[in-house]
């Protein structure tokens, strides 16, 4: 797939989620698209590298891989952090892919290592934490912290937690698709 075809497909996937809200016990105050845009904006405001801004935009795209919202129910982990990696790997390298792949593990790591972190999670994030393996053990924390891109995943995770403000305005999707276009294939 060409870089332009990949960006077009990503744009279609994200636009299809413009008004789709997470539901059930995974419910959040914003749509999937608004959440991704807010997360990317927070990364940009923090001065993150363009690759991490891109990862922040795309981190939840696995929830609607293949243009459809994954509906496995509230009792099943949809492993969304892995579902879109085959598609995204057609245009992006490890600096985009690894923070996406590791952002769920980063939540488990932060719950284990930051005493106040659990209290900051939304009810939906607390629910999914249990499905995703719960709090990491000390050994898992050591292994996670040693991974390349672990700190990028932790930063993405913190922006992910904050990117749920229904009144936040962001740049339009096309602004971030242009960034993706610059990164694709590099």
C-alpha positions as CSV (number, residue, x, y, z in Angstrom):
1,X,0.0,0.0,0.0
2,X,1.4,3.4,-0.9
3,X,1.9,6.0,1.9
4,X,-1.0,8.2,0.5
5,X,-3.3,5.2,0.4
6,X,-2.4,4.3,4.0
7,X,-3.1,7.9,5.1
8,X,-6.4,7.9,3.2
9,X,-7.4,4.6,4.9
10,X,-6.4,5.9,8.3
11,X,-8.4,9.1,7.7
12,X,-11.4,7.1,6.7
13,X,-11.2,4.9,9.8
14,X,-10.9,7.9,12.1
15,X,-13.6,9.9,10.4
16,X,-15.9,7.0,10.6
17,X,-15.6,7.3,14.4
18,X,-16.3,11.0,14.6
19,X,-19.5,10.6,16.5
20,X,-19.1,7.1,17.8
21,X,-18.8,7.0,21.6
22,X,-17.3,4.2,23.6
23,X,-20.2,2.4,25.3
24,X,-21.1,0.1,28.1
25,X,-18.5,-0.1,30.9
26,X,-16.0,1.3,28.4
27,X,-18.0,4.6,28.1
28,X,-16.1,7.9,28.0
29,X,-17.3,11.5,27.7
30,X,-15.9,11.9,24.2
31,X,-16.0,10.1,20.8
32,X,-13.2,7.9,19.7
33,X,-12.1,10.6,17.2
34,X,-12.2,13.4,19.7
35,X,-10.2,11.3,22.1
36,X,-7.5,10.6,19.5
37,X,-7.3,14.3,18.5
38,X,-7.0,15.4,22.1
39,X,-4.3,12.9,22.8
40,X,-2.3,14.1,19.8
41,X,-2.8,17.7,20.8
42,X,-1.6,17.0,24.4
43,X,1.5,15.3,23.0
44,X,2.2,18.2,20.7
45,X,1.7,20.7,23.5
46,X,4.3,18.7,25.5
47,X,6.8,19.1,22.8
48,X,6.8,15.4,21.9
49,X,8.5,14.1,18.8
50,X,6.3,14.0,15.7
51,X,6.4,10.1,15.8
52,X,4.9,10.2,19.4
53,X,2.3,12.8,18.4
54,X,1.3,10.3,15.6
55,X,1.3,7.4,18.0
56,X,-0.9,9.5,20.4
57,X,-3.4,10.1,17.6
58,X,-3.5,6.4,16.5
59,X,-3.2,4.6,19.8
60,X,-6.8,3.4,19.9
61,X,-7.4,2.8,16.2
62,X,-7.4,-0.9,16.9
63,X,-10.8,-0.5,18.5
64,X,-12.1,0.0,15.0
65,X,-9.7,-1.9,12.9
66,X,-11.2,-2.8,9.5
67,X,-13.4,0.2,9.6
68,X,-15.7,-1.3,12.3
69,X,-16.0,-0.8,16.0
70,X,-14.8,-4.0,17.7
71,X,-17.8,-5.2,19.8
72,X,-16.5,-8.0,21.9
73,X,-18.5,-6.9,24.9
74,X,-17.5,-5.5,28.3
75,X,-16.1,-8.8,29.6
76,X,-13.4,-9.3,26.9
77,X,-10.1,-7.5,26.3
78,X,-10.2,-6.5,22.6
79,X,-6.3,-6.2,22.5
80,X,-6.8,-3.0,20.6
81,X,-3.1,-2.1,21.2
82,X,-2.2,-4.9,18.7
83,X,-5.1,-5.0,16.2
84,X,-4.0,-2.1,14.0
85,X,-0.3,-2.8,14.0
86,X,-0.2,-4.9,10.8
87,X,-1.9,-2.0,8.9
88,X,0.2,0.8,10.6
89,X,3.4,-1.1,10.0
90,X,2.9,-0.6,6.3
91,X,4.0,3.0,6.7
92,X,5.4,3.6,10.2
93,X,8.4,2.5,12.1
94,X,9.0,1.5,15.7
95,X,8.8,5.1,17.0
96,X,5.1,5.2,16.1
97,X,4.2,1.5,16.6
98,X,5.9,0.7,19.9
99,X,4.3,3.3,22.0
100,X,0.9,2.2,20.6
101,X,1.7,-1.5,21.3
102,X,2.9,-0.6,24.8
103,X,0.3,1.9,26.0
104,X,-1.9,-0.7,27.7
105,X,1.1,-2.2,29.5
106,X,2.1,1.4,30.5
107,X,-1.2,1.7,32.3
108,X,-0.6,-1.5,34.2
109,X,3.0,-0.3,34.9
110,X,1.8,3.1,36.2
111,X,-0.8,1.5,38.5
112,X,2.1,-0.5,40.0
113,X,4.6,2.2,40.3
114,X,2.7,5.5,40.9
115,X,0.7,5.3,44.1
116,X,-1.8,8.0,43.1
117,X,-2.3,6.9,39.5
118,X,-5.2,4.4,39.9
119,X,-7.3,7.2,41.5
120,X,-6.9,9.3,38.3
121,X,-8.3,6.7,36.0
122,X,-11.8,7.0,34.5
123,X,-14.2,4.2,35.4
124,X,-13.8,2.8,31.9
125,X,-10.0,2.6,32.3
126,X,-10.3,0.9,35.7
127,X,-12.7,-1.6,34.1
128,X,-10.4,-2.3,31.2
129,X,-7.4,-2.5,33.5
130,X,-8.8,-5.7,35.0
131,X,-9.4,-7.2,31.6
132,X,-5.9,-6.3,30.5
133,X,-4.0,-8.1,33.2
134,X,-4.3,-5.8,36.2
135,X,-1.4,-4.4,38.1
136,X,2.0,-5.5,37.0
137,X,4.2,-7.5,39.3
138,X,7.6,-6.2,40.3
139,X,9.2,-8.4,37.7
140,X,6.9,-7.3,35.0
141,X,7.6,-3.6,35.9
142,X,11.4,-4.2,35.6
143,X,11.0,-5.9,32.2
144,X,8.6,-3.2,31.0
145,X,10.9,-0.3,32.1
146,X,13.8,-1.9,30.2
147,X,12.0,-1.9,26.9
148,X,12.8,0.5,24.1
149,X,10.0,3.1,23.9
150,X,8.7,2.3,27.4
151,X,9.0,5.9,28.5
152,X,7.2,7.1,25.3
153,X,4.4,4.6,26.1
154,X,4.2,6.0,29.6
155,X,3.9,9.6,28.3
156,X,1.3,8.5,25.7
157,X,-0.6,6.7,28.5
158,X,-0.7,9.9,30.6
159,X,-2.0,11.9,27.7
160,X,-4.5,9.1,27.0
161,X,-5.9,9.5,30.5
162,X,-6.3,13.3,30.1
163,X,-7.8,13.3,26.6
164,X,-11.4,12.9,27.6
165,X,-12.7,16.5,27.8
166,X,-15.9,17.0,25.9
167,X,-15.3,20.8,25.8
168,X,-11.8,20.7,24.4
169,X,-11.2,22.0,20.9
170,X,-8.4,20.6,18.8
171,X,-7.0,21.1,15.3
172,X,-9.0,19.2,12.7
173,X,-8.1,15.6,11.7
174,X,-6.5,16.9,8.4
175,X,-3.9,18.7,10.4
176,X,-2.7,15.4,12.0
177,X,-3.2,13.5,8.8
178,X,-0.6,15.8,7.2
179,X,1.8,14.9,10.0
180,X,1.1,11.2,9.3
181,X,1.8,11.8,5.7
182,X,5.2,13.3,6.5
183,X,6.1,10.3,8.7
184,X,4.7,7.5,6.6
185,X,7.5,5.4,5.1
186,X,10.3,7.1,7.1
